[in-house]
């Protein structure tokens, strides 16, 4: 997701915060970095493959005329074909749920039987057609921000909203195989939204055991890797995250460790100081949550090498597996 809009303002100064599970993440990272270095060498010789000279000019926030340095515009564009290994390029229209009513299917018998997981695919493919709706201000507990944004995209036009839905659906299948009950905040089944406050409320009302919001970043070219965003301790206005800070960190650290192992991607080289973790107090989706919740930025859509991964169906399956294994590890204790 771009750091522009309701939940995506540039983060302020960060404090280093490490819990016991950070050690586990650190232990997983060196081995994964071997694969990362090999991949980097191949990527340097093979090129990014999925970018073009297209650029964006305005953000999704009211009155904004250009994207801030180091961040992508949130202005939506009709997706154009970009390289994937799915057998067909992304289309210019979104056809709706890949597996209709999949969240209504009975959970399989498995270790997560009785557990509820809410998956929040960031943004919505139709947001760009509803600027007045998504620019409406909502209360995020500590202040007011826009309802939502359009999200970012690769330079070739593969949108974050389409990416997040694809990964979310893959993730749902994996979690249901483990016996979990999986609920979505949206499944391409509504024309826009939901707003960030409603996204938080869906997880709260479901009494979810874990909530994961899936995104991809829109930072500057050369900024690479993933990071998991954890809730800061916030107790102001309608926000009180104190009870979920510790379990959310546990969830986030487990996802980060498994994401490294399954995707071979390295932690972000521009956020989190190499830990793959970032603590923020400005996100309504976290501030309003009363259940353990994290965001994951799976990569930077504006970097050609990261974009080549994000547009690969095979890599998205690895990403879903890494997130799923982190959730399973957290819920099993």
C-alpha positions as CSV (number, residue, x, y, z in Angstrom):
1,X,0.0,0.0,0.0
2,X,1.2,3.5,-0.6
3,X,1.9,5.7,2.4
4,X,-0.8,8.1,1.1
5,X,-4.3,8.2,2.4
6,X,-6.3,7.2,5.4
7,X,-4.0,4.6,6.9
8,X,-0.9,5.3,4.9
9,X,0.6,8.6,6.1
10,X,4.4,8.6,6.3
11,X,5.4,6.9,9.6
12,X,7.0,9.1,12.2
13,X,10.2,8.3,14.2
14,X,10.3,4.7,15.2
15,X,11.5,3.2,18.4
16,X,13.3,-0.2,18.4
17,X,10.9,-2.7,20.0
18,X,11.8,-6.3,20.2
19,X,10.1,-9.1,22.0
20,X,11.2,-12.8,22.5
21,X,9.9,-13.9,19.2
22,X,12.1,-11.5,17.3
23,X,15.0,-13.9,18.1
24,X,13.1,-16.6,16.3
25,X,12.6,-14.3,13.3
26,X,16.3,-13.4,13.3
27,X,17.2,-17.1,13.4
28,X,15.1,-17.7,10.2
29,X,16.3,-14.7,8.3
30,X,20.0,-15.7,7.7
31,X,19.1,-19.0,6.0
32,X,16.5,-17.3,3.9
33,X,19.0,-14.5,2.9
34,X,21.1,-17.1,1.1
35,X,18.2,-17.8,-1.2
36,X,17.7,-14.0,-1.4
37,X,21.3,-13.4,-2.6
38,X,21.0,-16.1,-5.2
39,X,17.7,-14.6,-6.4
40,X,19.2,-11.1,-6.4
41,X,22.0,-12.3,-8.7
42,X,19.5,-13.9,-11.1
43,X,17.3,-10.8,-10.9
44,X,20.2,-8.5,-11.7
45,X,20.9,-10.5,-14.9
46,X,17.3,-11.1,-15.8
47,X,15.6,-7.7,-15.2
48,X,12.3,-6.9,-13.5
49,X,10.1,-7.7,-16.5
50,X,6.9,-6.1,-15.3
51,X,7.4,-2.4,-15.3
52,X,6.9,0.4,-17.8
53,X,7.6,4.1,-17.9
54,X,4.1,4.9,-16.7
55,X,3.9,7.2,-13.7
56,X,1.2,8.5,-11.4
57,X,0.5,12.1,-10.5
58,X,-2.0,12.4,-7.7
59,X,-2.8,10.8,-4.4
60,X,-6.2,9.6,-3.2
61,X,-6.2,12.2,-0.4
62,X,-8.5,15.2,-1.0
63,X,-6.6,18.2,-2.5
64,X,-3.3,16.3,-3.1
65,X,-1.7,17.0,-6.4
66,X,1.3,14.8,-6.5
67,X,2.8,11.8,-4.6
68,X,5.3,12.5,-1.9
69,X,8.9,11.5,-2.7
70,X,9.5,7.9,-2.0
71,X,5.8,6.9,-2.2
72,X,3.4,5.9,-5.0
73,X,0.4,7.7,-6.1
74,X,-2.9,6.3,-4.9
75,X,-4.7,7.3,-8.0
76,X,-6.4,4.3,-9.6
77,X,-5.7,3.3,-13.2
78,X,-7.4,0.7,-15.3
79,X,-5.1,-2.4,-15.0
80,X,-3.1,-3.3,-18.1
81,X,-1.5,-6.6,-18.9
82,X,1.6,-7.4,-16.9
83,X,3.6,-10.6,-16.7
84,X,2.3,-13.4,-14.6
85,X,2.7,-17.1,-14.7
86,X,-1.0,-17.7,-14.3
87,X,-1.4,-18.5,-18.0
88,X,-3.1,-15.2,-18.7
89,X,-2.4,-11.5,-18.0
90,X,-4.4,-9.5,-15.5
91,X,-7.6,-8.4,-17.2
92,X,-9.0,-4.8,-17.2
93,X,-12.1,-5.8,-15.3
94,X,-12.6,-7.7,-12.0
95,X,-14.9,-10.7,-12.3
96,X,-15.7,-11.1,-8.6
97,X,-14.9,-14.0,-6.2
98,X,-12.8,-16.8,-7.6
99,X,-14.6,-19.2,-5.4
100,X,-18.1,-18.0,-4.7
101,X,-19.3,-18.3,-1.1
102,X,-16.0,-20.0,-0.2
103,X,-16.1,-18.4,3.2
104,X,-19.5,-20.1,3.8
105,X,-18.1,-23.5,3.3
106,X,-17.9,-25.7,6.5
107,X,-14.4,-25.8,7.9
108,X,-12.5,-29.0,7.5
109,X,-11.5,-31.1,10.5
110,X,-8.0,-29.9,11.5
111,X,-5.8,-28.3,14.2
112,X,-7.6,-24.9,13.8
113,X,-11.1,-26.3,14.2
114,X,-13.1,-23.7,16.2
115,X,-10.7,-20.8,15.4
116,X,-11.9,-17.8,13.5
117,X,-9.5,-15.9,11.2
118,X,-10.5,-12.6,9.4
119,X,-8.6,-11.8,6.3
120,X,-8.7,-8.2,5.1
121,X,-7.7,-7.7,1.5
122,X,-6.5,-4.1,1.3
123,X,-8.5,-1.7,-0.8
124,X,-11.1,-2.7,-3.4
125,X,-10.8,-2.9,-7.2
126,X,-13.8,-0.6,-7.5
127,X,-12.6,2.2,-5.2
128,X,-11.3,4.3,-8.1
129,X,-14.9,4.7,-9.3
130,X,-16.1,6.0,-5.9
131,X,-13.8,8.8,-5.0
132,X,-16.5,10.7,-3.0
133,X,-17.2,7.7,-0.9
134,X,-13.6,6.7,-0.2
135,X,-12.6,10.3,0.5
136,X,-15.3,10.6,3.2
137,X,-13.7,11.1,6.6
138,X,-14.2,8.4,9.3
139,X,-13.1,8.3,13.0
140,X,-10.1,6.1,13.5
141,X,-10.2,6.5,17.3
142,X,-7.4,9.1,17.6
143,X,-8.4,11.4,14.8
144,X,-10.3,11.4,11.4
145,X,-9.0,10.1,8.1
146,X,-10.4,9.2,4.7
147,X,-12.5,6.1,4.5
148,X,-10.1,4.3,2.2
149,X,-7.8,4.8,-0.8
150,X,-7.4,3.1,-4.2
151,X,-4.1,1.6,-3.2
152,X,-1.0,1.5,-5.5
153,X,0.0,-0.6,-8.5
154,X,3.0,-1.8,-10.5
155,X,4.2,0.5,-13.2
156,X,2.5,-1.8,-15.7
157,X,-0.8,-1.3,-14.0
158,X,-1.3,-4.5,-11.9
159,X,-3.2,-3.0,-8.9
160,X,-2.7,-3.6,-5.3
161,X,-6.4,-4.3,-4.9
162,X,-6.2,-7.2,-7.3
163,X,-3.0,-8.5,-5.7
164,X,-4.5,-8.5,-2.2
165,X,-7.7,-10.4,-3.3
166,X,-5.7,-13.0,-5.0
167,X,-3.4,-13.7,-2.0
168,X,-6.3,-13.5,0.4
169,X,-8.2,-16.2,-1.6
170,X,-5.2,-18.5,-1.7
171,X,-4.7,-17.9,2.1
172,X,-8.4,-18.7,2.8
173,X,-8.0,-22.1,1.1
174,X,-4.9,-23.0,3.1
175,X,-6.5,-21.9,6.4
176,X,-9.7,-23.8,5.7
177,X,-7.7,-26.9,5.0
178,X,-6.3,-26.5,8.6
179,X,-9.9,-26.4,9.9
180,X,-10.2,-22.6,10.5
181,X,-13.4,-20.6,9.9
182,X,-12.3,-17.8,7.6
183,X,-14.1,-14.5,7.1
184,X,-13.3,-11.7,4.6
185,X,-13.8,-8.0,5.0
186,X,-14.6,-7.9,1.3
187,X,-14.3,-10.4,-1.5
188,X,-14.8,-8.3,-4.6
189,X,-18.5,-8.6,-3.8
190,X,-19.1,-4.9,-3.1
191,X,-18.5,-1.9,-5.4
192,X,-16.2,-0.1,-3.0
193,X,-14.8,-0.2,0.5
194,X,-15.3,-1.0,3.2
195,X,-13.9,1.9,5.1
196,X,-11.0,1.3,7.5
197,X,-13.3,1.6,10.6
198,X,-15.7,-1.0,9.2
199,X,-12.7,-3.3,8.4
200,X,-11.7,-3.2,12.0
201,X,-15.3,-3.7,13.2
202,X,-15.7,-6.8,11.1
203,X,-12.8,-8.5,12.9
204,X,-14.1,-7.3,16.2
205,X,-17.6,-8.5,15.6
206,X,-16.4,-11.9,14.5
207,X,-14.4,-12.3,17.8
208,X,-11.6,-13.3,15.5
209,X,-8.6,-15.2,17.0
210,X,-6.4,-13.4,14.4
211,X,-6.8,-10.8,11.7
212,X,-4.4,-10.1,8.9
213,X,-4.6,-7.2,6.5
214,X,-2.9,-7.9,3.2
215,X,-1.2,-5.1,1.3
216,X,1.7,-4.3,-1.1
217,X,3.6,-1.1,-0.8
218,X,4.1,1.8,-3.2
219,X,7.5,3.1,-2.3
220,X,10.4,4.3,-4.4
221,X,12.2,2.0,-6.9
222,X,15.2,0.3,-5.1
223,X,13.2,-0.1,-1.9
224,X,12.6,-3.8,-1.7
225,X,11.3,-6.6,0.6
226,X,8.4,-7.1,2.9
227,X,7.5,-5.8,6.4
228,X,4.8,-6.6,8.9
229,X,3.1,-3.7,10.7
230,X,2.3,-4.1,14.3
231,X,0.0,-2.0,16.5
232,X,1.6,0.5,18.9
233,X,0.1,0.9,22.3
234,X,-2.6,3.5,21.8
235,X,-5.1,4.7,24.5
236,X,-6.7,7.8,23.2
237,X,-10.2,8.7,22.2
238,X,-12.0,5.6,20.9
239,X,-8.8,3.7,20.4
240,X,-7.3,1.3,23.0
241,X,-4.9,-1.3,21.7
242,X,-3.2,-2.1,25.0
243,X,-4.7,-5.6,25.2
244,X,-3.7,-6.6,21.7
245,X,-0.2,-5.2,21.5
246,X,1.6,-8.4,22.8
247,X,-0.5,-11.0,21.0
248,X,-0.3,-9.0,17.8
249,X,3.5,-8.8,18.0
250,X,3.6,-12.6,18.5
251,X,1.4,-13.0,15.4
252,X,3.4,-10.6,13.4
253,X,6.8,-12.1,14.3
254,X,5.6,-15.6,13.4
255,X,4.2,-14.4,10.0
256,X,7.5,-12.6,9.3
257,X,9.6,-15.7,10.1
258,X,7.5,-18.0,7.9
259,X,7.3,-15.4,5.1
260,X,11.0,-15.3,4.9
261,X,11.3,-19.1,4.8
262,X,8.5,-19.7,2.3
263,X,9.1,-16.9,-0.2
264,X,12.8,-16.3,0.0
265,X,12.2,-12.6,0.2
266,X,14.3,-10.5,2.6
267,X,12.9,-8.1,5.1
268,X,12.4,-4.6,3.9
269,X,15.5,-2.6,3.3
270,X,13.7,0.7,3.9
271,X,11.3,0.0,6.8
272,X,12.0,-1.7,10.1
273,X,15.8,-1.7,10.3
274,X,16.1,-5.1,8.7
275,X,13.8,-6.8,11.1
276,X,10.8,-7.0,8.8
277,X,8.7,-5.4,11.6
278,X,7.3,-1.9,12.0
279,X,5.2,-0.5,14.8
280,X,2.7,2.2,14.0
281,X,0.1,4.2,15.8
282,X,-1.5,6.0,12.8
283,X,-3.5,3.1,11.3
284,X,-7.2,3.0,11.9
285,X,-7.4,-0.6,11.1
286,X,-5.1,-1.4,14.0
287,X,-6.1,1.4,16.4
288,X,-9.8,0.3,16.3
289,X,-9.1,-3.4,16.6
290,X,-9.9,-5.3,19.8
291,X,-8.5,-8.6,18.6
292,X,-4.9,-9.5,17.5
293,X,-4.2,-7.9,14.2
294,X,-1.3,-7.1,11.9
295,X,-0.8,-5.7,8.4
296,X,1.7,-7.2,5.9
297,X,3.3,-5.3,3.1
298,X,4.3,-8.2,0.8
299,X,6.7,-6.2,-1.3
300,X,7.1,-2.9,-3.2
301,X,5.0,-2.7,-6.3
302,X,7.0,0.2,-7.6
303,X,10.3,-1.7,-7.7
304,X,10.7,-3.7,-10.9
305,X,12.3,-6.7,-9.1
306,X,9.6,-6.9,-6.4
307,X,6.9,-6.3,-9.0
308,X,8.2,-9.4,-10.9
309,X,7.4,-11.4,-7.8
310,X,4.1,-9.8,-6.9
311,X,2.8,-10.4,-10.4
312,X,3.8,-14.1,-10.3
313,X,1.0,-16.5,-9.4
314,X,3.6,-19.1,-8.1
315,X,5.1,-16.5,-5.8
316,X,1.7,-15.3,-4.5
317,X,1.1,-18.9,-3.6
318,X,4.3,-18.9,-1.6
319,X,3.3,-15.6,0.1
320,X,-0.1,-17.1,1.1
321,X,1.7,-20.2,2.5
322,X,4.1,-18.1,4.5
323,X,1.3,-16.0,6.0
324,X,-0.9,-19.1,6.6
325,X,2.0,-20.9,8.4
326,X,2.6,-17.9,10.6
327,X,-1.1,-17.8,11.5
328,X,-1.3,-21.5,12.2
329,X,1.8,-21.3,14.4
330,X,0.3,-18.4,16.4
331,X,-3.1,-20.1,16.9
332,X,-1.5,-23.4,17.9
333,X,0.7,-21.6,20.4
